[in-house]
Amino acid sequence: MFSRKIRVEYEEDSRLHPCPLKWLDGFSMRNFTNAPVFDDTIPVADGFMEIGARVPLEDLKSSMEDWFRRKSYLPRNAVLKVEEVRQ
């Protein structure tokens, strides 16, 4: 089910930082989007998640960014970066 590995970081002041596991876990545990596709996500470490094949990266990034900003995790001037890790 979790066939893809992704890196989740945020860029602030030209530096990349891994998103803390707490943030990723909070996003994965809440189905605030009412989108069952995000049920196929599991955080594994700071800055890393595993996701299912049907999870669209752009939608995931947008939803995560929205969630992190609403929780005041993501600094105002930061940009979220979500990319698949090639194995």
C-alpha positions as CSV (number, residue, x, y, z in Angstrom):
1,M,0.0,0.0,0.0
2,F,2.8,2.5,0.9
3,S,4.8,1.9,-2.2
4,R,6.3,5.4,-2.6
5,K,8.7,7.3,-0.4
6,I,8.6,11.1,-0.2
7,R,10.7,13.8,1.3
8,V,8.8,16.7,3.0
9,E,10.8,19.8,3.7
10,Y,10.2,23.5,4.0
11,E,12.5,26.3,2.7
12,E,13.0,29.3,4.9
13,D,15.7,31.9,4.4
14,S,17.2,29.8,1.6
15,R,17.7,26.8,3.9
16,L,15.9,23.5,3.8
17,H,14.5,22.0,7.0
18,P,12.8,18.6,7.3
19,C,9.3,18.8,8.5
20,P,9.1,17.4,12.0
21,L,7.5,14.0,12.5
22,K,5.0,15.7,14.8
23,W,3.7,17.8,11.9
24,L,3.6,14.8,9.5
25,D,1.8,12.6,12.0
26,G,-0.7,15.3,12.8
27,F,-1.6,15.6,9.1
28,S,-1.8,11.9,8.6
29,M,-3.9,11.2,11.6
30,R,-6.6,13.8,10.7
31,N,-8.8,13.5,7.7
32,F,-9.6,17.2,7.6
33,T,-9.8,17.2,3.8
34,N,-12.5,14.5,3.6
35,A,-10.3,13.0,0.9
36,P,-9.9,9.3,1.6
37,V,-6.8,9.2,-0.7
38,F,-4.8,10.8,2.1
39,D,-5.5,7.8,4.3
40,D,-2.7,6.2,2.2
41,T,0.0,8.2,4.0
42,I,2.2,7.3,6.9
43,P,5.0,9.4,8.4
44,V,8.2,7.4,9.1
45,A,10.8,10.0,10.3
46,D,11.4,13.8,10.3
47,G,11.1,14.8,6.7
48,F,10.0,11.5,5.3
49,M,6.7,9.8,4.6
50,E,5.5,6.7,2.7
51,I,2.5,7.1,0.5
52,G,0.3,4.9,-1.7
53,A,0.4,4.9,-5.5
54,R,-2.8,6.8,-5.9
55,V,-1.8,9.8,-3.8
56,P,-1.3,12.8,-6.1
57,L,1.8,14.7,-4.9
58,E,0.5,18.2,-5.9
59,D,-2.7,17.7,-4.0
60,L,-0.8,16.3,-1.0
61,K,1.6,19.2,-1.0
62,S,-1.3,21.7,-1.2
63,S,-3.3,20.1,1.6
64,M,-0.2,19.7,3.8
65,E,0.8,23.3,3.3
66,D,-2.7,24.4,4.2
67,W,-2.8,22.2,7.3
68,F,0.7,23.3,8.5
69,R,-0.2,27.0,8.1
70,R,-3.5,26.7,9.9
71,K,-1.7,25.0,12.8
72,S,0.9,27.8,12.7
73,Y,3.7,25.2,12.2
74,L,4.9,26.6,8.8
75,P,6.5,30.0,9.1
76,R,4.8,32.7,7.0
77,N,7.7,33.1,4.5
78,A,8.4,29.4,4.2
79,V,7.7,27.3,1.2
80,L,6.8,23.6,1.5
81,K,8.7,21.1,-0.8
82,V,7.3,17.6,-1.4
83,E,9.2,15.3,-3.7
84,E,9.4,11.6,-4.4
85,V,12.6,9.9,-3.3
86,R,13.9,7.7,-6.1
87,Q,15.2,4.3,-4.9
